[in-house]
Amino acid sequence: MENAAEPVWTQIKIDCSVADLDTVCAIAGMVDNGLMIEDYSDVREGVNAIYGELLGEEILEKDPERAAVSVFIPESRSVPEAVAFLRDRLRVAEISAQVETVGVKESDWADSWKKYYKPVHIGERIVIVPAWEEYTPQEGEIFVSMDPGMAFGTGTHETTRLCATFIEKYLKPGKRVLDVGTGSGILAIIAAKLGASQVDALDIDANAVIAAQRNCNDNGVPFIRCGVSDLIAAADGEYDFVCANIVADIIIRMAPDVGAHMKHGALLVVSGIIQRQAEDAKAALRKGGLELLDSLEENDWNSFVFIKP
């Protein structure tokens, strides 16, 4: 009797500095909880003195200031999406790290990754459709066409779905919107199609801004203003509605300043917050003068709506 085929896994390895290891572990844990961590910083700080004769030369030669975190993705999941997500979150966290795959070449992704992307329905009316798919919108649907490529922000991840659900629920037509850490521009596009009168989409990555503007143009909402900015540094005045689908550490860093760019009664939607950081994020935003209005949770991810009283 033949054995069933062995499952195929792809290792995604993040090379980083030891100083960034805790944050990288938190980000990698968003993709999968089973982490393999390589940290040699203690090899020359006591361990080597005691067990040096038992350590191989290869370990002794490792750079003690560098570390690596790996996650393993089964073939049933999209490796490109996981890599794009990790790169996006590391970029937002301003961490310089190398992300590589073991077991698959990026050059092989050109077409194979497309099989993982199908139309995604979010909330009551929003549908995200890959650019290569034929789709006829139903009456009343908010239709967004996206070419995900290697960029994060396709509507498939929980953080994007939660944020988009709140935008649909709370954004009223005619409002002025700020999208912080826009990535692919997907949330800015949704806001524009829900009737926002003006949308400013900011990202620290110039390449992300170029891709976001292209997606805005392709979706018939070229009035969205995409710009390079460290968080809200380039925000123009006060807004009725702010969304930030980033990571908890960056939301906490933004918390003291975001209220200054919100009108009284304005709403802030934040997402990308894992459960263990949820209370810290809420506390920081409350300290910044905002009040919690609503919350959603999915698969250990949290999204919150705050209001400026």
PADO-780435 format. One record per residue: residue number from 1; residue in one letter; y, z, x of N, C-alpha, C in turn. Coordinates in steps of 0.02 Angstrom, whole numbers, plus 50000, padded with zeros to 5 digits. Example, Ala and Ser with C-alpha at 12.3 -4.5 7.8 and 13.67 -1.06 7.14 Angstrom:
2
 kenu vokol n_north  n_up n_east ca_north ca_up ca_east c_north  c_up c_east
    1     A   49716 50390  50660    49775 50390   50615   49835 50390  50660
    2     S   49888 50354  50642    49947 50357   50684   50002 50394  50645
//
This chain:
309
 kenu vokol n_north  n_up n_east ca_north ca_up ca_east c_north  c_up c_east
    1     M   49940 50000  50042    50000 50000   50000   50062 50000  50044
    2     E   50108 49953  50031    50167 49947   50073   50218 50001  50055
    3     N   50252 50026  50106    50304 50074   50095   50367 50041  50067
    4     A   50403 50077  50026    50466 50051   50000   50514 50040  50059
    5     A   50557 49991  50050    50605 49975   50103   50649 50036  50118
    6     E   50661 50047  50183    50704 50102   50203   50775 50089  50180
    7     P   50810 50141  50157    50880 50131   50137   50922 50112  50198
    8     V   50973 50071  50186    51018 50049   50240   51083 50089  50235
    9     W   51102 50119  50290    51164 50158   50292   51210 50129  50345
   10     T   51274 50133  50333    51324 50113   50382   51363 50174  50404
   11     Q   51367 50185  50468    51406 50240   50496   51479 50218  50504
   12     I   51524 50258  50476    51595 50248   50487   51619 50305  50531
   13     K   51643 50287  50590    51661 50337   50640   51736 50337  50652
   14     I   51766 50397  50649    51838 50405   50660   51847 50442  50726
   15     D   51877 50409  50775    51892 50440   50839   51963 50467  50837
   16     C   51972 50530  50853    52037 50562   50846   52047 50615  50900
   17     S   52106 50644  50902    52120 50699   50948   52092 50763  50918
   18     V   52074 50810  50961    52049 50875   50938   52102 50910  50894
   19     A   52165 50900  50911    52219 50932   50873   52220 50909  50801
   20     D   52196 50848  50787    52196 50821   50719   52129 50829  50684
   21     L   52081 50862  50716    52012 50862   50692   52006 50892  50621
   22     D   52039 50947  50607    52033 50978   50541   52057 50932  50486
   23     T   52114 50900  50497    52141 50854   50447   52096 50793  50439
   24     V   52071 50766  50494    52026 50709   50490   51962 50727  50452
   25     C   51936 50787  50464    51877 50809   50426   51891 50812  50351
   26     A   51951 50836  50334    51969 50841   50263   51973 50772  50232
   27     I   52002 50724  50269    52008 50656   50243   51940 50622  50238
   28     A   51899 50630  50290    51831 50601   50289   51790 50631  50232
   29     G   51801 50695  50219    51765 50728   50164   51781 50700  50096
   30     M   51836 50664  50091    51853 50631   50028   51806 50573  50013
   31     V   51776 50544  50066    51729 50488   50059   51658 50514  50049
   32     D   51640 50565  50088    51573 50593   50081   51573 50663  50112
   33     N   51536 50709  50082    51534 50778   50107   51490 50788  50168
   34     G   51445 50740  50181    51401 50747   50239   51434 50718  50301
   35     L   51464 50761  50341    51500 50739   50401   51461 50754  50464
   36     M   51466 50709  50512    51441 50722   50579   51502 50728  50624
   37     I   51510 50786  50656    51570 50801   50696   51550 50806  50770
   38     E   51586 50770  50811    51577 50773   50884   51640 50803  50914
   39     D   51633 50865  50939    51689 50901   50968   51666 50934  51033
   40     Y   51692 50910  51089    51670 50934   51154   51722 50979  51187
   41     S   51770 51003  51147    51824 51042   51176   51801 51108  51205
   42     D   51744 51134  51182    51721 51198   51208   51671 51192  51265
   43     V   51655 51131  51284    51606 51121   51337   51629 51151  51403
   44     R   51694 51146  51415    51720 51172   51479   51756 51239  51470
   45     E   51749 51268  51411    51783 51331   51398   51732 51386  51383
   46     G   51690 51401  51430    51642 51456   51421   51571 51431  51411
   47     V   51563 51381  51365    51495 51357   51352   51466 51327  51416
   48     N   51507 51289  51452    51482 51257   51512   51461 51309  51564
   49     A   51499 51364  51567    51484 51416   51616   51416 51448  51603
   50     I   51398 51453  51539    51336 51487   51521   51276 51440  51519
   51     Y   51289 51380  51487    51233 51334   51476   51241 51269  51514
   52     G   51285 51268  51564    51299 51207   51600   51238 51171  51626
   53     E   51189 51209  51650    51130 51177   51678   51088 51142  51625
   54     L   51099 51160  51561    51060 51130   51507   51094 51068  51477
   55     L   51157 51058  51494    51195 51003   51465   51186 50940  51506
   56     G   51177 50884  51471    51170 50820   51505   51236 50798  51535
   57     E   51231 50756  51586    51291 50731   51620   51337 50694  51571
   58     E   51307 50659  51523    51347 50620   51475   51393 50666  51435
   59     I   51367 50724  51414    51408 50771   51375   51462 50802  51418
   60     L   51444 50818  51481    51492 50850   51526   51551 50803  51541
   61     E   51539 50737  51535    51591 50689   51551   51635 50672  51491
   62     K   51619 50698  51432    51658 50684   51372   51728 50713  51379
   63     D   51776 50678  51351    51846 50701   51351   51853 50760  51304
   64     P   51870 50819  51329    51875 50878   51285   51933 50876  51237
   65     E   51979 50828  51246    52036 50823   51202   52025 50772  51145
   66     R   51966 50741  51146    51950 50692   51094   51891 50717  51052
   67     A   51889 50696  50990    51835 50714   50944   51818 50654  50901
   68     A   51765 50659  50863    51746 50604   50818   51714 50633  50755
   69     V   51729 50602  50699    51700 50622   50635   51668 50560  50604
   70     S   51606 50567  50582    51570 50510   50552   51547 50526  50482
   71     V   51550 50475  50440    51519 50478   50373   51470 50420  50369
   72     F   51421 50426  50325    51369 50375   50319   51368 50348  50247
   73     I   51377 50282  50240    51384 50250   50175   51321 50210  50159
   74     P   51290 50222  50101    51231 50182   50082   51252 50111  50061
   75     E   51204 50066  50061    51220 49996   50046   51242 49987  49973
   76     S   51230 50037  49931    51251 50032   49861   51327 50043  49853
   77     R   51360 50066  49906    51432 50078   49904   51468 50028  49949
   78     S   51532 50019  49936    51571 49971   49974   51596 50001  50039
   79     V   51570 49977  50094    51594 49999   50160   51667 49980  50171
   80     P   51687 49918  50155    51758 49899   50165   51806 49944  50127
   81     E   51788 49964  50066    51833 50007   50027   51838 50076  50060
   82     A   51781 50102  50085    51783 50167   50118   51825 50164  50181
   83     V   51817 50111  50220    51857 50104   50282   51931 50097  50265
   84     A   51947 50056  50215    52016 50046   50196   52047 50111  50171
   85     F   52008 50149  50133    52032 50214   50109   52047 50261  50167
   86     L   52001 50265  50214    52010 50310   50272   52071 50290  50313
   87     R   52077 50225  50326    52134 50202   50365   52200 50216  50329
   88     D   52200 50208  50264    52261 50220   50225   52280 50294  50227
   89     R   52231 50338  50216    52247 50409   50215   52266 50435  50285
   90     L   52235 50409  50337    52254 50428   50404   52325 50405  50420
   91     R   52342 50345  50395    52410 50319   50405   52461 50362  50370
   92     V   52446 50380  50308    52492 50422   50269   52501 50490  50303
   93     A   52446 50517  50331    52449 50581   50365   52479 50576  50435
   94     E   52497 50515  50455    52528 50502   50520   52482 50524  50577
   95     I   52418 50508  50570    52369 50525   50621   52347 50460  50656
   96     S   52353 50459  50721    52330 50402   50760   52256 50410  50774
   97     A   52215 50368  50743    52143 50373   50750   52112 50303  50746
   98     Q   52056 50295  50779    52020 50232   50779   51962 50237  50730
   99     V   51959 50191  50682    51905 50190   50633   51861 50130  50647
  100     E   51797 50143  50659    51751 50088   50673   51687 50097  50633
  101     T   51650 50043  50625    51587 50045   50589   51530 50031  50637
  102     V   51474 50063  50625    51413 50052   50663   51360 50025  50615
  103     G   51339 49964  50625    51289 49935   50582   51315 49877  50540
  104     V   51380 49863  50544    51409 49806   50508   51470 49783  50546
  105     K   51481 49717  50548    51539 49689   50581   51593 49674  50530
  106     E   51655 49688  50548    51709 49673   50501   51712 49598  50485
  107     S   51691 49557  50534    51693 49485   50522   51644 49464  50468
  108     D   51594 49507  50454    51545 49491   50402   51569 49511  50333
  109     W   51627 49544  50329    51652 49568   50265   51687 49514  50225
  110     A   51702 49458  50256    51747 49408   50226   51732 49394  50153
  111     D   51668 49389  50136    51651 49375   50067   51607 49429  50036
  112     S   51566 49463  50077    51517 49509   50050   51549 49567  50012
  113     W   51609 49590  50034    51639 49648   50001   51663 49633  49931
  114     K   51670 49568  49914    51696 49551   49848   51648 49571  49792
  115     K   51584 49577  49808    51535 49594   49756   51546 49663  49728
  116     Y   51583 49706  49764    51594 49774   49741   51653 49780  49693
  117     Y   51692 49727  49685    51752 49730   49645   51745 49690  49581
  118     K   51749 49725  49525    51746 49695   49459   51805 49723  49419
  119     P   51822 49694  49362    51877 49721   49321   51866 49795  49307
  120     V   51919 49834  49315    51918 49907   49305   51966 49925  49250
  121     H   51942 49960  49199    51985 49983   49144   52007 50054  49158
  122     I   52071 50066  49151    52100 50132   49164   52140 50154  49103
  123     G   52130 50216  49083    52168 50241   49026   52153 50202  48963
  124     E   52205 50192  48922    52197 50159   48858   52205 50083  48862
  125     R   52250 50060  48906    52268 49988   48903   52266 49952  48971
  126     I   52262 49989  49026    52268 49958   49092   52202 49928  49114
  127     V   52204 49867  49139    52144 49836   49168   52164 49804  49234
  128     I   52128 49822  49287    52139 49795   49354   52086 49743  49368
  129     V   52107 49682  49385    52060 49627   49393   52067 49597  49463
  130     P   52012 49589  49500    52016 49555   49565   52044 49484  49556
  131     A   52082 49462  49605    52118 49399   49599   52071 49339  49589
  132     W   52009 49344  49614    51963 49288   49609   51922 49288  49545
  133     E   51930 49338  49503    51893 49343   49440   51932 49312  49382
  134     E   51896 49277  49339    51925 49251   49278   51924 49306  49225
  135     Y   51981 49318  49193    51983 49371   49143   52037 49354  49091
  136     T   52017 49361  49028    52065 49349   48973   52085 49416  48944
  137     P   52148 49437  48953    52169 49502   48928   52164 49506  48852
  138     Q   52143 49564  48828    52142 49575   48757   52212 49595  48733
  139     E   52224 49590  48669    52290 49606   48642   52310 49678  48660
  140     G   52369 49685  48688    52395 49751   48705   52376 49776  48774
  141     E   52332 49741  48810    52312 49764   48876   52367 49752  48928
  142     I   52372 49799  48975    52416 49791   49033   52373 49763  49089
  143     F   52384 49700  49106    52340 49663   49152   52372 49662  49222
  144     V   52334 49685  49272    52358 49684   49341   52306 49648  49384
  145     S   52328 49596  49419    52284 49558   49464   52294 49582  49535
  146     M   52240 49600  49570    52246 49625   49638   52197 49589  49684
  147     D   52220 49574  49743    52177 49549   49796   52170 49605  49847
  148     P   52117 49646  49842    52114 49706   49883   52110 49694  49957
  149     G   52075 49640  49979    52069 49628   50050   52048 49691  50086
  150     M   52084 49710  50138    52069 49770   50176   52118 49826  50160
  151     A   52155 49819  50105    52206 49869   50089   52180 49916  50035
  152     F   52198 49980  50041    52178 50028   49991   52223 50021  49930
  153     G   52193 50030  49872    52233 50028   49810   52209 49974  49764
  154     T   52146 49979  49743    52117 49927   49700   52102 49953  49630
  155     G   52116 50016  49617    52102 50044   49552   52034 50074  49545
  156     T   51991 50067  49596    51923 50092   49591   51917 50165  49612
  157     H   51963 50189  49653    51956 50258   49677   51984 50307  49626
  158     E   51954 50367  49624    51974 50417   49575   52049 50433  49578
  159     T   52076 50437  49639    52147 50457   49646   52193 50406  49612
  160     T   52177 50342  49619    52218 50290   49588   52210 50292  49512
  161     R   52148 50300  49489    52137 50302   49416   52173 50361  49383
  162     L   52170 50419  49415    52203 50478   49386   52278 50467  49383
  163     C   52307 50441  49437    52379 50431   49439   52400 50378  49387
  164     A   52363 50325  49383    52379 50272   49335   52373 50296  49263
  165     T   52324 50339  49250    52315 50368   49183   52377 50407  49163
  166     F   52404 50446  49209    52464 50486   49194   52526 50441  49187
  167     I   52531 50389  49226    52587 50343   49219   52587 50312  49150
  168     E   52528 50290  49128    52523 50261   49061   52541 50311  49007
  169     K   52521 50373  49017    52531 50425   48966   52605 50446  48961
  170     Y   52639 50451  49018    52705 50483   49017   52764 50437  49031
  171     L   52754 50379  49060    52811 50336   49077   52837 50301  49014
  172     K   52902 50308  49001    52934 50275   48945   52971 50212  48969
  173     P   52974 50160  48928    53009 50099   48948   53082 50114  48965
  174     G   53108 50074  49012    53178 50080   49030   53193 50132  49083
  175     K   53142 50164  49111    53152 50218   49159   53154 50190  49231
  176     R   53186 50229  49274    53192 50213   49345   53136 50249  49383
  177     V   53095 50211  49421    53033 50238   49449   53034 50232  49525
  178     L   53006 50283  49558    52996 50283   49630   52922 50293  49644
  179     D   52893 50248  49683    52823 50253   49704   52821 50268  49779
  180     V   52799 50328  49797    52798 50351   49867   52729 50339  49897
  181     G   52727 50304  49954    52663 50286   49984   52628 50233  49942
  182     T   52663 50178  49930    52641 50129   49880   52576 50093  49898
  183     G   52560 50087  49963    52498 50053   49982   52497 49981  49959
  184     S   52451 49964  49915    52446 49895   49889   52499 49879  49837
  185     G   52535 49930  49813    52585 49920   49762   52558 49925  49691
  186     I   52496 49945  49684    52464 49944   49618   52499 49989  49567
  187     L   52520 50049  49587    52551 50094   49539   52622 50070  49521
  188     A   52657 50042  49569    52723 50014   49555   52718 49956  49506
  189     I   52667 49915  49514    52656 49858   49469   52640 49883  49398
  190     I   52597 49933  49393    52581 49962   49328   52643 49989  49294
  191     A   52685 50024  49332    52747 50052   49304   52792 49996  49279
  192     A   52798 49943  49318    52841 49887   49298   52814 49854  49234
  193     K   52749 49847  49229    52720 49814   49170   52721 49859  49109
  194     L   52730 49924  49121    52737 49971   49065   52810 49976  49042
  195     G   52854 49938  49074    52923 49933   49049   52976 49968  49090
  196     A   52959 49991  49151    53010 50022   49193   53066 49972  49207
  197     S   53128 49996  49205    53185 49951   49216   53197 49937  49289
  198     Q   53177 49984  49333    53184 49976   49405   53128 50015  49438
  199     V   53098 49985  49490    53045 50018   49528   53058 50009  49602
  200     D   53063 50064  49638    53067 50064   49710   53000 50086  49738
  201     A   52970 50046  49781    52904 50061   49809   52911 50069  49885
  202     L   52895 50128  49910    52906 50144   49981   52840 50158  50016
  203     D   52837 50138  50080    52778 50154   50121   52800 50155  50194
  204     I   52767 50197  50233    52785 50203   50303   52759 50144  50344
  205     D   52709 50108  50317    52677 50053   50352   52709 49987  50331
  206     A   52739 49952  50379    52772 49888   50364   52724 49836  50337
  207     N   52662 49836  50362    52612 49788   50337   52594 49801  50265
  208     A   52590 49866  50247    52576 49883   50177   52632 49860  50132
  209     V   52694 49866  50156    52752 49845   50116   52750 49770  50104
  210     I   52731 49732  50155    52726 49659   50148   52672 49642  50096
  211     A   52614 49675  50102    52560 49662   50054   52580 49683  49983
  212     A   52615 49740  49977    52636 49763   49911   52685 49714  49879
  213     Q   52733 49688  49918    52780 49641   49891   52746 49576  49868
  214     R   52696 49555  49906    52658 49496   49887   52622 49508  49821
  215     N   52591 49567  49813    52556 49582   49751   52605 49587  49692
  216     C   52664 49614  49705    52715 49617   49652   52735 49547  49630
  217     N   52746 49503  49678    52765 49434   49661   52710 49400  49622
  218     D   52647 49409  49644    52591 49376   49612   52580 49401  49541
  219     N   52604 49462  49526    52597 49490   49459   52658 49479  49415
  220     G   52705 49440  49440    52763 49423   49399   52813 49479  49392
  221     V   52814 49525  49440    52864 49580   49438   52900 49583  49506
  222     P   52932 49528  49526    52965 49526   49591   53026 49572  49596
  223     F   53049 49599  49539    53107 49644   49541   53091 49711  49574
  224     I   53026 49726  49583    53008 49788   49619   53034 49783  49691
  225     R   53068 49834  49713    53096 49835   49780   53049 49874  49827
  226     C   53017 49838  49872    52970 49869   49919   53006 49879  49986
  227     G   53001 49939  50014    53035 49953   50076   52997 50001  50120
  228     V   53012 49999  50185    52981 50043   50234   53019 50110  50234
  229     S   52981 50164  50230    53013 50230   50229   52963 50284  50245
  230     D   52985 50336  50280    52945 50396   50289   52954 50438  50226
  231     L   52903 50437  50184    52906 50471   50119   52968 50449  50080
  232     I   53013 50496  50062    53069 50480   50018   53135 50472  50056
  233     A   53130 50461  50123    53191 50455   50163   53236 50398  50139
  234     A   53206 50344  50114    53245 50286   50092   53255 50284  50017
  235     A   53238 50338  49983    53248 50341   49910   53322 50333  49893
  236     D   53336 50295  49841    53405 50279   49823   53427 50317  49761
  237     G   53457 50375  49770    53483 50413   49713   53429 50451  49677
  238     E   53438 50459  49611    53391 50498   49570   53350 50453  49525
  239     Y   53290 50476  49511    53243 50437   49472   53220 50476  49410
  240     D   53197 50438  49360    53169 50468   49299   53095 50486  49308
  241     F   53063 50451  49355    52990 50457   49361   52971 50443  49434
  242     V   52933 50488  49464    52911 50480   49533   52835 50486  49535
  243     C   52802 50443  49572    52729 50450   49581   52713 50448  49656
  244     A   52663 50486  49676    52643 50490   49746   52568 50500  49749
  245     N   52532 50446  49761    52459 50449   49769   52445 50450  49844
  246     I   52449 50509  49874    52441 50514   49946   52392 50570  49961
  247     V   52406 50615  50007    52360 50671   50022   52398 50737  50015
  248     A   52361 50790  50005    52393 50855   49990   52441 50877  50044
  249     D   52422 50869  50107    52465 50892   50162   52533 50857  50160
  250     I   52533 50793  50143    52596 50755   50141   52635 50772  50078
  251     I   52601 50784  50023    52635 50806   49962   52669 50873  49974
  252     I   52635 50917  50010    52665 50982   50026   52727 50974  50070
  253     R   52723 50927  50117    52781 50914   50161   52839 50884  50122
  254     M   52824 50846  50070    52875 50814   50030   52905 50862  49978
  255     A   52868 50914  49960    52885 50957   49903   52956 50986  49905
  256     P   52983 51008  49962    53050 51038   49960   53106 50988  49945
  257     D   53093 50923  49956    53146 50872   49951   53142 50827  49890
  258     V   53082 50821  49860    53074 50771   49807   53118 50786  49746
  259     G   53128 50850  49731    53168 50867   49672   53239 50842  49675
  260     A   53266 50835  49736    53335 50810   49744   53342 50737  49723
  261     H   53285 50702  49718    53286 50631   49698   53260 50622  49626
  262     M   53257 50678  49589    53235 50675   49519   53291 50698  49473
  263     K   53301 50661  49419    53349 50682   49369   53322 50743  49333
  264     H   53365 50780  49299    53342 50836   49258   53298 50808  49202
  265     G   53239 50837  49194    53191 50811   49146   53146 50757  49173
  266     A   53156 50738  49237    53114 50686   49268   53044 50713  49281
  267     L   52996 50667  49286    52926 50685   49298   52903 50662  49366
  268     L   52859 50702  49396    52827 50685   49459   52751 50685  49448
  269     V   52718 50630  49465    52645 50626   49462   52619 50624  49533
  270     V   52576 50670  49551    52546 50671   49618   52471 50668  49611
  271     S   52440 50635  49661    52367 50627   49660   52343 50625  49732
  272     G   52277 50621  49742    52249 50622   49809   52238 50693  49835
  273     I   52230 50741  49791    52226 50811   49809   52155 50837  49797
  274     I   52121 50857  49851    52054 50884   49842   52058 50955  49817
  275     Q   52004 50978  49786    52005 51041   49750   52028 51100  49793
  276     R   52005 51104  49855    52021 51163   49895   52094 51165  49916
  277     Q   52131 51110  49907    52202 51109   49924   52246 51108  49862
  278     A   52215 51111  49803    52253 51104   49741   52304 51160  49732
  279     E   52284 51222  49743    52330 51278   49733   52388 51276  49782
  280     D   52375 51256  49844    52428 51251   49893   52479 51198  49873
  281     A   52454 51141  49848    52499 51088   49827   52542 51109  49767
  282     K   52510 51142  49719    52547 51165   49661   52600 51217  49680
  283     A   52581 51263  49724    52628 51315   49745   52689 51284  49780
  284     A   52677 51234  49822    52732 51203   49859   52780 51167  49811
  285     L   52753 51133  49761    52796 51097   49714   52833 51145  49668
  286     R   52801 51200  49650    52837 51251   49611   52894 51281  49652
  287     K   52881 51293  49715    52933 51320   49760   52991 51271  49766
  288     G   52975 51207  49760    53027 51155   49763   53066 51148  49698
  289     G   53053 51192  49649    53092 51193   49588   53062 51155  49530
  290     L   52999 51135  49535    52967 51096   49482   52917 51139  49443
  291     E   52903 51118  49381    52857 51155   49338   52797 51111  49320
  292     L   52737 51140  49322    52676 51103   49306   52674 51087  49232
  293     L   52661 51023  49217    52658 51000   49147   52588 50981  49125
  294     D   52549 50950  49170    52483 50925   49151   52441 50917  49213
  295     S   52375 50913  49203    52329 50904   49260   52266 50868  49238
  296     L   52235 50833  49285    52171 50800   49275   52128 50810  49337
  297     E   52063 50811  49328    52017 50819   49385   51958 50772  49376
  298     E   51938 50741  49431    51879 50697   49429   51845 50699  49498
  299     N   51782 50719  49499    51743 50720   49561   51779 50755  49618
  300     D   51804 50815  49606    51837 50857   49656   51907 50833  49673
  301     W   51931 50781  49639    52000 50757   49649   52045 50784  49595
  302     N   52106 50800  49613    52155 50827   49565   52217 50784  49563
  303     S   52245 50778  49503    52309 50745   49493   52350 50789  49447
  304     F   52415 50796  49463    52459 50840   49425   52522 50804  49403
  305     V   52549 50827  49346    52614 50804   49323   52661 50864  49325
  306     F   52717 50857  49361    52768 50909   49364   52832 50883  49332
  307     I   52872 50928  49306    52936 50911   49275   52992 50950  49309
  308     K   53050 50916  49317    53108 50951   49343   53146 50980  49284
  309     P   53150 51045  49277    53180 51076   49217   53253 51056  49210
//
